[in-house]
Each structure stands twice: as C-alpha cells, then as structure tokens.
C-alpha cells in the first residue's frame, strides 16, 4: 500500500477540492490543518509527499529548510493564489518540488504528484 500524501491547508474548501481530486485517482490522503499537525504527523511516518497551501499557512524559508533537513526524502508541492512569494524565494528555488496556482489544475496536479512519487 502506498504512503499517504499529506495535504496541509487552513482553508477547508481548498483542502476538500484537492483531496477529492487525489482520492478520485486512488491516492491515500491525510488532511492536516496546520503546520504543527504536519510536524507531529510526519515524525515516524514514511510519507514521501506533502502538499502545502502557501496562502493560509505561516510558511517561511526557515520552516521549509528545517522540514527538509529532518525529512530529506520528503517532496514538497506548494499551491497558492499568488504567483510571487518573496518570503519563500530560497525555499522555492531549493526545497519546493513544484508550486501550483489556484484553482489547482487537476492534470498539472496529477503530473507533479506522480513525478514526485516516482523519484
């Protein structure tokens, strides 16, 4: 059985839409509503992919760096309504595997999820 994909967003509507799309493709999902829940859930988990909503979470370069240092095999996909995140410039260049716009295009989402899980 495949490892779950962690979807983290404080925006319930975005979470439900994203999870419905992923579950429709038979991916196992764990829905989380905060970064604190992510930190607690990822410890001892073999999760290989986390999808973070960058608009509703207090994410910064330091948080992403720390997350990747503790979980080097974790792939991170971000999604956001904003096309530019100056506060995440380092993280997007080094640690975030892909960053998608909202509303999320399902075809693009499936491409990045599949490619991140195959690596």
N, CA, C and O atoms as CSV, one atom per row, in Angstrom:
chain,resi,resn,atom,element,x,y,z
A,1,UNK,N,N,0.841,-1.177,0.000
A,1,UNK,CA,C,0.000,0.000,0.000
A,1,UNK,C,C,0.886,1.240,0.000
A,1,UNK,O,O,1.899,1.286,0.699
A,2,UNK,N,N,0.511,2.227,-0.770
A,2,UNK,CA,C,1.328,3.423,-0.903
A,2,UNK,C,C,1.261,4.296,0.343
A,2,UNK,O,O,0.287,4.260,1.095
A,3,UNK,N,N,2.305,5.072,0.543
A,3,UNK,CA,C,2.347,6.010,1.656
A,3,UNK,C,C,1.318,7.107,1.422
A,3,UNK,O,O,1.038,7.457,0.275
A,4,UNK,N,N,0.751,7.656,2.495
A,4,UNK,CA,C,-0.222,8.729,2.302
A,4,UNK,C,C,0.451,10.024,1.850
A,4,UNK,O,O,1.621,10.277,2.136
A,5,UNK,N,N,-0.319,10.820,1.146
A,5,UNK,CA,C,0.093,12.167,0.780
A,5,UNK,C,C,-0.476,13.082,1.849
A,5,UNK,O,O,-1.667,13.018,2.154
A,6,UNK,N,N,0.364,13.930,2.418
A,6,UNK,CA,C,-0.094,14.869,3.430
A,6,UNK,C,C,-0.520,16.160,2.745
A,6,UNK,O,O,0.275,16.785,2.043
A,7,UNK,N,N,-1.764,16.559,2.944
A,7,UNK,CA,C,-2.284,17.807,2.395
A,7,UNK,C,C,-2.500,18.746,3.572
A,7,UNK,O,O,-3.264,18.439,4.488
A,8,UNK,N,N,-1.821,19.896,3.545
A,8,UNK,CA,C,-1.871,20.822,4.674
A,8,UNK,C,C,-2.400,22.169,4.205
A,8,UNK,O,O,-1.803,22.825,3.351
A,9,UNK,N,N,-3.529,22.569,4.779
A,9,UNK,CA,C,-4.131,23.853,4.445
A,9,UNK,C,C,-5.085,24.259,5.552
A,9,UNK,O,O,-5.795,23.421,6.108
A,10,UNK,N,N,-5.100,25.541,5.870
A,10,UNK,CA,C,-6.066,26.064,6.828
A,10,UNK,C,C,-7.366,26.438,6.122
A,10,UNK,O,O,-8.353,26.771,6.778
A,11,UNK,N,N,-7.372,26.386,4.791
A,11,UNK,CA,C,-8.560,26.703,4.002
A,11,UNK,C,C,-9.308,25.402,3.707
A,11,UNK,O,O,-8.886,24.612,2.864
A,12,UNK,N,N,-10.406,25.193,4.398
A,12,UNK,CA,C,-11.135,23.930,4.290
A,12,UNK,C,C,-11.630,23.657,2.875
A,12,UNK,O,O,-11.577,22.515,2.419
A,13,UNK,N,N,-12.105,24.671,2.179
A,13,UNK,CA,C,-12.630,24.479,0.828
A,13,UNK,C,C,-11.540,23.993,-0.128
A,13,UNK,O,O,-11.758,23.062,-0.902
A,14,UNK,N,N,-10.365,24.628,-0.070
A,14,UNK,CA,C,-9.259,24.190,-0.931
A,14,UNK,C,C,-8.853,22.762,-0.609
A,14,UNK,O,O,-8.565,21.974,-1.510
A,15,UNK,N,N,-8.829,22.432,0.666
A,15,UNK,CA,C,-8.475,21.066,1.086
A,15,UNK,C,C,-9.446,20.045,0.524
A,15,UNK,O,O,-9.033,19.021,-0.021
A,16,UNK,N,N,-10.720,20.321,0.653
A,16,UNK,CA,C,-11.727,19.366,0.195
A,16,UNK,C,C,-11.634,19.142,-1.308
A,16,UNK,O,O,-11.738,18.007,-1.773
A,17,UNK,N,N,-11.437,20.217,-2.070
A,17,UNK,CA,C,-11.320,20.094,-3.524
A,17,UNK,C,C,-10.080,19.289,-3.910
A,17,UNK,O,O,-10.148,18.398,-4.756
A,18,UNK,N,N,-8.969,19.604,-3.297
A,18,UNK,CA,C,-7.717,18.913,-3.596
A,18,UNK,C,C,-7.794,17.442,-3.194
A,18,UNK,O,O,-7.377,16.566,-3.951
A,19,UNK,N,N,-8.318,17.178,-2.025
A,19,UNK,CA,C,-8.426,15.794,-1.546
A,19,UNK,C,C,-9.380,14.981,-2.410
A,19,UNK,O,O,-9.112,13.815,-2.697
A,20,UNK,N,N,-10.485,15.578,-2.826
A,20,UNK,CA,C,-11.434,14.861,-3.684
A,20,UNK,C,C,-10.767,14.467,-4.999
A,20,UNK,O,O,-10.951,13.350,-5.482
A,21,UNK,N,N,-9.998,15.378,-5.573
A,21,UNK,CA,C,-9.302,15.073,-6.829
A,21,UNK,C,C,-8.294,13.944,-6.630
A,21,UNK,O,O,-8.234,13.020,-7.441
A,22,UNK,N,N,-7.512,14.009,-5.571
A,22,UNK,CA,C,-6.489,12.990,-5.327
A,22,UNK,C,C,-7.103,11.637,-4.982
A,22,UNK,O,O,-6.632,10.603,-5.457
A,23,UNK,N,N,-8.141,11.637,-4.168
A,23,UNK,CA,C,-8.793,10.378,-3.809
A,23,UNK,C,C,-9.470,9.751,-5.017
A,23,UNK,O,O,-9.586,8.529,-5.099
A,24,UNK,N,N,-9.921,10.585,-5.963
A,24,UNK,CA,C,-10.507,10.076,-7.199
A,24,UNK,C,C,-9.504,9.309,-8.043
A,24,UNK,O,O,-9.887,8.505,-8.893
A,25,UNK,N,N,-8.226,9.554,-7.812
A,25,UNK,CA,C,-7.148,8.841,-8.510
A,25,UNK,C,C,-6.526,7.770,-7.614
A,25,UNK,O,O,-5.437,7.273,-7.902
A,26,UNK,N,N,-7.207,7.421,-6.544
A,26,UNK,CA,C,-6.796,6.352,-5.613
A,26,UNK,C,C,-5.524,6.638,-4.824
A,26,UNK,O,O,-4.800,5.712,-4.458
A,27,UNK,N,N,-5.247,7.908,-4.562
A,27,UNK,CA,C,-4.146,8.245,-3.665
A,27,UNK,C,C,-4.680,8.258,-2.236
A,27,UNK,O,O,-5.809,8.684,-1.993
A,28,UNK,N,N,-3.870,7.794,-1.301
A,28,UNK,CA,C,-4.219,7.880,0.118
A,28,UNK,C,C,-3.854,9.272,0.612
A,28,UNK,O,O,-2.754,9.761,0.357
A,29,UNK,N,N,-4.777,9.903,1.315
A,29,UNK,CA,C,-4.609,11.286,1.749
A,29,UNK,C,C,-4.699,11.374,3.268
A,29,UNK,O,O,-5.487,10.669,3.898
A,30,UNK,N,N,-3.883,12.246,3.842
A,30,UNK,CA,C,-4.021,12.643,5.240
A,30,UNK,C,C,-4.171,14.153,5.224
A,30,UNK,O,O,-3.267,14.876,4.805
A,31,UNK,N,N,-5.310,14.616,5.678
A,31,UNK,CA,C,-5.630,16.038,5.672
A,31,UNK,C,C,-5.231,16.653,7.011
A,31,UNK,O,O,-5.621,16.166,8.072
A,32,UNK,N,N,-4.453,17.724,6.947
A,32,UNK,CA,C,-3.993,18.428,8.145
A,32,UNK,C,C,-4.308,19.908,7.988
A,32,UNK,O,O,-4.283,20.438,6.877
A,33,UNK,N,N,-4.608,20.583,9.112
A,33,UNK,CA,C,-4.997,21.988,9.007
A,33,UNK,C,C,-3.977,22.975,9.569
A,33,UNK,O,O,-4.251,24.173,9.644
A,34,UNK,N,N,-2.796,22.480,9.965
A,34,UNK,CA,C,-1.779,23.396,10.481
A,34,UNK,C,C,-0.383,22.791,10.324
A,34,UNK,O,O,-0.222,21.583,10.146
A,35,UNK,N,N,0.606,23.660,10.396
A,35,UNK,CA,C,1.992,23.202,10.320
A,35,UNK,C,C,2.374,22.399,11.565
A,35,UNK,O,O,3.209,21.497,11.494
A,36,UNK,N,N,1.764,22.728,12.701
A,36,UNK,CA,C,2.020,21.967,13.925
A,36,UNK,C,C,1.571,20.522,13.751
A,36,UNK,O,O,2.264,19.597,14.175
A,37,UNK,N,N,0.417,20.330,13.131
A,37,UNK,CA,C,-0.065,18.973,12.881
A,37,UNK,C,C,0.851,18.249,11.892
A,37,UNK,O,O,1.062,17.042,12.011
A,38,UNK,N,N,1.391,18.977,10.927
A,38,UNK,CA,C,2.322,18.370,9.972
A,38,UNK,C,C,3.573,17.876,10.689
A,38,UNK,O,O,4.015,16.748,10.472
A,39,UNK,N,N,4.136,18.716,11.537
A,39,UNK,CA,C,5.353,18.328,12.260
A,39,UNK,C,C,5.108,17.092,13.115
A,39,UNK,O,O,5.963,16.210,13.192
A,40,UNK,N,N,3.959,17.025,13.751
A,40,UNK,CA,C,3.638,15.871,14.577
A,40,UNK,C,C,3.356,14.622,13.771
A,40,UNK,O,O,3.722,13.521,14.183
A,41,UNK,N,N,2.721,14.777,12.647
A,41,UNK,CA,C,2.322,13.636,11.821
A,41,UNK,C,C,3.499,13.038,11.053
A,41,UNK,O,O,3.561,11.825,10.852
A,42,UNK,N,N,4.414,13.876,10.632
A,42,UNK,CA,C,5.485,13.402,9.762
A,42,UNK,C,C,6.549,12.622,10.537
A,42,UNK,O,O,7.277,11.821,9.950
A,43,UNK,N,N,6.646,12.848,11.841
A,43,UNK,CA,C,7.601,12.115,12.662
A,43,UNK,C,C,7.187,10.651,12.719
A,43,UNK,O,O,6.072,10.325,13.127
A,44,UNK,N,N,8.076,9.791,12.313
A,44,UNK,CA,C,7.789,8.360,12.322
A,44,UNK,C,C,6.929,7.888,11.168
A,44,UNK,O,O,6.494,6.737,11.147
A,45,UNK,N,N,6.682,8.750,10.221
A,45,UNK,CA,C,5.854,8.416,9.056
A,45,UNK,C,C,6.768,8.252,7.845
A,45,UNK,O,O,7.788,8.932,7.733
A,46,UNK,N,N,6.406,7.366,6.959
A,46,UNK,CA,C,7.181,7.177,5.735
A,46,UNK,C,C,6.625,8.001,4.577
A,46,UNK,O,O,6.810,7.645,3.413
A,47,UNK,N,N,5.953,9.084,4.890
A,47,UNK,CA,C,5.351,9.924,3.861
A,47,UNK,C,C,6.439,10.498,2.966
A,47,UNK,O,O,7.487,10.942,3.436
A,48,UNK,N,N,6.167,10.478,1.672
A,48,UNK,CA,C,7.144,10.990,0.711
A,48,UNK,C,C,6.708,12.299,0.083
A,48,UNK,O,O,7.496,12.938,-0.615
A,49,UNK,N,N,5.449,12.720,0.318
A,49,UNK,CA,C,4.947,13.923,-0.332
A,49,UNK,C,C,4.046,14.709,0.605
A,49,UNK,O,O,3.143,14.157,1.234
A,50,UNK,N,N,4.308,16.015,0.684
A,50,UNK,CA,C,3.440,16.940,1.409
A,50,UNK,C,C,3.027,18.042,0.443
A,50,UNK,O,O,3.861,18.604,-0.267
A,51,UNK,N,N,1.744,18.341,0.423
A,51,UNK,CA,C,1.217,19.422,-0.410
A,51,UNK,C,C,0.761,20.523,0.540
A,51,UNK,O,O,-0.135,20.313,1.357
A,52,UNK,N,N,1.380,21.697,0.430
A,52,UNK,CA,C,1.121,22.802,1.345
A,52,UNK,C,C,0.440,23.957,0.633
A,52,UNK,O,O,0.859,24.360,-0.452
A,53,UNK,N,N,-0.610,24.489,1.245
A,53,UNK,CA,C,-1.206,25.713,0.716
A,53,UNK,C,C,-0.420,26.888,1.281
A,53,UNK,O,O,-0.432,27.119,2.490
A,54,UNK,N,N,0.243,27.608,0.440
A,54,UNK,CA,C,1.138,28.673,0.872
A,54,UNK,C,C,0.400,29.926,1.310
A,54,UNK,O,O,0.978,30.758,2.009
A,55,UNK,N,N,-0.868,30.088,0.920
A,55,UNK,CA,C,-1.631,31.283,1.279
A,55,UNK,C,C,-2.125,31.255,2.722
A,55,UNK,O,O,-2.154,32.294,3.381
A,56,UNK,N,N,-2.511,30.095,3.217
A,56,UNK,CA,C,-3.174,30.025,4.521
A,56,UNK,C,C,-2.268,29.559,5.658
A,56,UNK,O,O,-2.705,29.496,6.807
A,57,UNK,N,N,-1.029,29.236,5.357
A,57,UNK,CA,C,-0.104,28.730,6.370
A,57,UNK,C,C,1.058,29.699,6.571
A,57,UNK,O,O,1.507,30.328,5.612
A,58,UNK,N,N,1.551,29.828,7.802
A,58,UNK,CA,C,2.690,30.724,8.058
A,58,UNK,C,C,4.021,30.068,7.684
A,58,UNK,O,O,4.864,29.812,8.544
A,59,UNK,N,N,4.190,29.807,6.408
A,59,UNK,CA,C,5.378,29.118,5.899
A,59,UNK,C,C,6.445,30.148,5.551
A,59,UNK,O,O,6.146,31.189,4.965
A,60,UNK,N,N,7.690,29.855,5.914
A,60,UNK,CA,C,8.806,30.702,5.503
A,60,UNK,C,C,9.999,29.810,5.141
A,60,UNK,O,O,9.946,28.592,5.306
A,61,UNK,N,N,11.069,30.433,4.648
A,61,UNK,CA,C,12.255,29.681,4.232
A,61,UNK,C,C,12.798,28.803,5.353
A,61,UNK,O,O,13.157,27.648,5.126
A,62,UNK,N,N,12.858,29.346,6.549
A,62,UNK,CA,C,13.414,28.612,7.681
A,62,UNK,C,C,12.600,27.360,7.995
A,62,UNK,O,O,13.165,26.299,8.261
A,63,UNK,N,N,11.280,27.483,7.965
A,63,UNK,CA,C,10.428,26.322,8.248
A,63,UNK,C,C,10.652,25.216,7.208
A,63,UNK,O,O,10.801,24.047,7.564
A,64,UNK,N,N,10.675,25.589,5.937
A,64,UNK,CA,C,10.858,24.603,4.864
A,64,UNK,C,C,12.240,23.953,4.970
A,64,UNK,O,O,12.366,22.739,4.811
A,65,UNK,N,N,13.265,24.747,5.236
A,65,UNK,CA,C,14.625,24.210,5.409
A,65,UNK,C,C,14.666,23.187,6.545
A,65,UNK,O,O,15.235,22.106,6.396
A,66,UNK,N,N,14.067,23.534,7.666
A,66,UNK,CA,C,14.039,22.640,8.831
A,66,UNK,C,C,13.275,21.356,8.516
A,66,UNK,O,O,13.708,20.264,8.885
A,67,UNK,N,N,12.151,21.490,7.843
A,67,UNK,CA,C,11.342,20.327,7.469
A,67,UNK,C,C,12.137,19.387,6.562
A,67,UNK,O,O,12.119,18.172,6.756
A,68,UNK,N,N,12.826,19.945,5.580
A,68,UNK,CA,C,13.619,19.127,4.658
A,68,UNK,C,C,14.850,18.527,5.339
A,68,UNK,O,O,15.259,17.416,5.002
A,69,UNK,N,N,15.437,19.238,6.279
A,69,UNK,CA,C,16.595,18.709,6.992
A,69,UNK,C,C,16.196,17.483,7.814
A,69,UNK,O,O,16.938,16.503,7.872
A,70,UNK,N,N,15.040,17.542,8.438
A,70,UNK,CA,C,14.562,16.415,9.246
A,70,UNK,C,C,14.014,15.281,8.392
A,70,UNK,O,O,14.009,14.127,8.819
A,71,UNK,N,N,13.551,15.604,7.180
A,71,UNK,CA,C,12.921,14.624,6.288
A,71,UNK,C,C,13.462,14.804,4.875
A,71,UNK,O,O,12.737,15.291,4.007
A,72,UNK,N,N,14.709,14.427,4.617
A,72,UNK,CA,C,15.335,14.709,3.321
A,72,UNK,C,C,14.646,14.059,2.126
A,72,UNK,O,O,14.752,14.572,1.012
A,73,UNK,N,N,13.950,12.958,2.324
A,73,UNK,CA,C,13.295,12.298,1.188
A,73,UNK,C,C,11.899,12.856,0.915
A,73,UNK,O,O,11.256,12.457,-0.056
A,74,UNK,N,N,11.428,13.765,1.752
A,74,UNK,CA,C,10.102,14.355,1.571
A,74,UNK,C,C,10.104,15.328,0.399
A,74,UNK,O,O,10.960,16.210,0.320
A,75,UNK,N,N,9.159,15.169,-0.497
A,75,UNK,CA,C,8.946,16.131,-1.581
A,75,UNK,C,C,7.842,17.083,-1.134
A,75,UNK,O,O,6.867,16.668,-0.507
A,76,UNK,N,N,8.004,18.355,-1.461
A,76,UNK,CA,C,7.019,19.364,-1.093
A,76,UNK,C,C,6.482,20.001,-2.359
A,76,UNK,O,O,7.243,20.467,-3.207
A,77,UNK,N,N,5.160,20.018,-2.477
A,77,UNK,CA,C,4.477,20.742,-3.542
A,77,UNK,C,C,3.676,21.841,-2.864
A,77,UNK,O,O,2.947,21.585,-1.905
A,78,UNK,N,N,3.811,23.051,-3.354
A,78,UNK,CA,C,3.043,24.164,-2.820
A,78,UNK,C,C,1.942,24.548,-3.785
A,78,UNK,O,O,2.037,24.288,-4.984
A,79,UNK,N,N,0.897,25.168,-3.263
A,79,UNK,CA,C,-0.095,25.773,-4.140
A,79,UNK,C,C,-0.538,27.091,-3.530
A,79,UNK,O,O,-0.622,27.232,-2.310
A,80,UNK,N,N,-0.821,28.060,-4.405
A,80,UNK,CA,C,-1.088,29.414,-3.949
A,80,UNK,C,C,-1.846,30.205,-5.008
A,80,UNK,O,O,-1.752,29.922,-6.202
A,81,UNK,N,N,-2.592,31.195,-4.550
A,81,UNK,CA,C,-3.261,32.103,-5.481
A,81,UNK,C,C,-2.298,33.198,-5.946
A,81,UNK,O,O,-2.564,33.891,-6.928
A,82,UNK,N,N,-1.183,33.349,-5.238
A,82,UNK,CA,C,-0.192,34.361,-5.597
A,82,UNK,C,C,0.878,33.746,-6.491
A,82,UNK,O,O,1.282,32.599,-6.296
A,83,UNK,N,N,1.325,34.509,-7.457
A,83,UNK,CA,C,2.363,33.997,-8.355
A,83,UNK,C,C,3.770,34.311,-7.848
A,83,UNK,O,O,4.748,33.772,-8.367
A,84,UNK,N,N,3.880,35.168,-6.848
A,84,UNK,CA,C,5.194,35.562,-6.350
A,84,UNK,C,C,5.199,35.520,-4.826
A,84,UNK,O,O,4.319,36.089,-4.180
A,85,UNK,N,N,6.177,34.856,-4.267
A,85,UNK,CA,C,6.341,34.740,-2.815
A,85,UNK,C,C,7.773,35.123,-2.453
A,85,UNK,O,O,8.625,34.246,-2.311
A,86,UNK,N,N,8.053,36.423,-2.300
A,86,UNK,CA,C,9.431,36.819,-2.000
A,86,UNK,C,C,9.946,36.212,-0.696
A,86,UNK,O,O,11.148,35.985,-0.553
A,87,UNK,N,N,9.050,35.948,0.254
A,87,UNK,CA,C,9.460,35.370,1.534
A,87,UNK,C,C,9.851,33.897,1.409
A,87,UNK,O,O,10.401,33.320,2.347
A,88,UNK,N,N,9.572,33.288,0.255
A,88,UNK,CA,C,9.887,31.875,0.025
A,88,UNK,C,C,10.867,31.670,-1.131
A,88,UNK,O,O,10.982,30.564,-1.659
A,89,UNK,N,N,11.561,32.714,-1.516
A,89,UNK,CA,C,12.441,32.628,-2.682
A,89,UNK,C,C,13.457,31.495,-2.548
A,89,UNK,O,O,13.629,30.710,-3.481
A,90,UNK,N,N,14.120,31.400,-1.420
A,90,UNK,CA,C,15.114,30.335,-1.214
A,90,UNK,C,C,14.450,28.955,-1.224
A,90,UNK,O,O,14.945,28.033,-1.873
A,91,UNK,N,N,13.345,28.815,-0.515
A,91,UNK,CA,C,12.655,27.520,-0.419
A,91,UNK,C,C,12.147,27.058,-1.780
A,91,UNK,O,O,12.260,25.880,-2.119
A,92,UNK,N,N,11.593,27.972,-2.553
A,92,UNK,CA,C,11.076,27.604,-3.872
A,92,UNK,C,C,12.227,27.191,-4.788
A,92,UNK,O,O,12.076,26.275,-5.596
A,93,UNK,N,N,13.351,27.848,-4.671
A,93,UNK,CA,C,14.498,27.500,-5.504
A,93,UNK,C,C,15.208,26.225,-5.098
A,93,UNK,O,O,15.833,25.572,-5.933
A,94,UNK,N,N,15.120,25.860,-3.827
A,94,UNK,CA,C,15.913,24.734,-3.333
A,94,UNK,C,C,15.124,23.546,-2.802
A,94,UNK,O,O,15.571,22.408,-2.942
A,95,UNK,N,N,13.975,23.777,-2.204
A,95,UNK,CA,C,13.313,22.713,-1.456
A,95,UNK,C,C,11.897,22.370,-1.916
A,95,UNK,O,O,11.422,21.262,-1.668
A,96,UNK,N,N,11.231,23.284,-2.568
A,96,UNK,CA,C,9.857,23.021,-3.010
A,96,UNK,C,C,9.918,22.457,-4.423
A,96,UNK,O,O,10.427,23.094,-5.345
A,97,UNK,N,N,9.386,21.247,-4.570
A,97,UNK,CA,C,9.477,20.498,-5.821
A,97,UNK,C,C,8.690,21.176,-6.941
A,97,UNK,O,O,9.145,21.221,-8.084
A,98,UNK,N,N,7.514,21.700,-6.615
A,98,UNK,CA,C,6.677,22.393,-7.597
A,98,UNK,C,C,5.768,23.354,-6.854
A,98,UNK,O,O,5.459,23.145,-5.681
A,99,UNK,N,N,5.344,24.400,-7.532
A,99,UNK,CA,C,4.404,25.353,-6.950
A,99,UNK,C,C,3.297,25.587,-7.973
A,99,UNK,O,O,3.551,26.060,-9.081
A,100,UNK,N,N,2.075,25.253,-7.591
A,100,UNK,CA,C,0.927,25.329,-8.486
A,100,UNK,C,C,0.058,26.523,-8.133
A,100,UNK,O,O,0.015,26.952,-6.980
A,101,UNK,N,N,-0.629,27.054,-9.126
A,101,UNK,CA,C,-1.559,28.145,-8.891
A,101,UNK,C,C,-2.923,27.610,-8.487
A,101,UNK,O,O,-3.250,26.452,-8.746
A,102,UNK,N,N,-3.709,28.459,-7.853
A,102,UNK,CA,C,-5.091,28.085,-7.538
A,102,UNK,C,C,-6.020,28.913,-8.404
A,102,UNK,O,O,-5.720,30.072,-8.690
A,103,UNK,N,N,-7.124,28.355,-8.821
A,103,UNK,CA,C,-7.542,26.984,-8.545
A,103,UNK,C,C,-6.584,25.992,-9.213
A,103,UNK,O,O,-6.078,26.231,-10.310
A,104,UNK,N,N,-6.354,24.883,-8.524
A,104,UNK,CA,C,-5.391,23.888,-8.992
A,104,UNK,C,C,-5.940,23.149,-10.204
A,104,UNK,O,O,-7.057,22.634,-10.184
A,105,UNK,N,N,-5.134,23.108,-11.259
A,105,UNK,CA,C,-5.469,22.346,-12.456
A,105,UNK,C,C,-5.186,20.872,-12.158
A,105,UNK,O,O,-4.048,20.511,-11.858
A,106,UNK,N,N,-6.202,20.027,-12.237
A,106,UNK,CA,C,-6.052,18.623,-11.852
A,106,UNK,C,C,-5.006,17.890,-12.678
A,106,UNK,O,O,-4.252,17.080,-12.139
A,107,UNK,N,N,-4.949,18.157,-13.961
A,107,UNK,CA,C,-3.958,17.488,-14.811
A,107,UNK,C,C,-2.537,17.842,-14.372
A,107,UNK,O,O,-1.669,16.972,-14.291
A,108,UNK,N,N,-2.311,19.111,-14.095
A,108,UNK,CA,C,-0.998,19.552,-13.623
A,108,UNK,C,C,-0.689,18.948,-12.245
A,108,UNK,O,O,0.434,18.515,-11.988
A,109,UNK,N,N,-1.685,18.925,-11.374
A,109,UNK,CA,C,-1.512,18.329,-10.051
A,109,UNK,C,C,-1.100,16.867,-10.159
A,109,UNK,O,O,-0.139,16.442,-9.517
A,110,UNK,N,N,-1.822,16.098,-10.968
A,110,UNK,CA,C,-1.514,14.674,-11.109
A,110,UNK,C,C,-0.124,14.458,-11.700
A,110,UNK,O,O,0.578,13.527,-11.306
A,111,UNK,N,N,0.277,15.306,-12.639
A,111,UNK,CA,C,1.621,15.205,-13.210
A,111,UNK,C,C,2.684,15.355,-12.119
A,111,UNK,O,O,3.594,14.533,-12.017
A,112,UNK,N,N,2.565,16.411,-11.303
A,112,UNK,CA,C,3.576,16.670,-10.276
A,112,UNK,C,C,3.534,15.639,-9.157
A,112,UNK,O,O,4.579,15.248,-8.637
A,113,UNK,N,N,2.348,15.197,-8.784
A,113,UNK,CA,C,2.247,14.164,-7.742
A,113,UNK,C,C,2.899,12.877,-8.228
A,113,UNK,O,O,3.713,12.275,-7.528
A,114,UNK,N,N,2.532,12.467,-9.426
A,114,UNK,CA,C,3.090,11.224,-9.968
A,114,UNK,C,C,4.611,11.315,-10.097
A,114,UNK,O,O,5.321,10.390,-9.704
A,115,UNK,N,N,5.111,12.420,-10.642
A,115,UNK,CA,C,6.557,12.539,-10.831
A,115,UNK,C,C,7.291,12.637,-9.495
A,115,UNK,O,O,8.409,12.135,-9.376
A,116,UNK,N,N,6.698,13.261,-8.506
A,116,UNK,CA,C,7.378,13.362,-7.211
A,116,UNK,C,C,7.412,12.027,-6.483
A,116,UNK,O,O,8.347,11.766,-5.727
A,117,UNK,N,N,6.421,11.185,-6.693
A,117,UNK,CA,C,6.395,9.874,-6.042
A,117,UNK,C,C,7.273,8.854,-6.759
A,117,UNK,O,O,7.652,7.841,-6.172
A,118,UNK,N,N,7.598,9.113,-8.019
A,118,UNK,CA,C,8.443,8.191,-8.786
A,118,UNK,C,C,9.925,8.418,-8.550
A,118,UNK,O,O,10.739,7.539,-8.834
A,119,UNK,N,N,10.279,9.561,-8.043
A,119,UNK,CA,C,11.696,9.902,-7.854
A,119,UNK,C,C,12.290,9.086,-6.735
A,119,UNK,O,O,13.473,9.231,-6.426
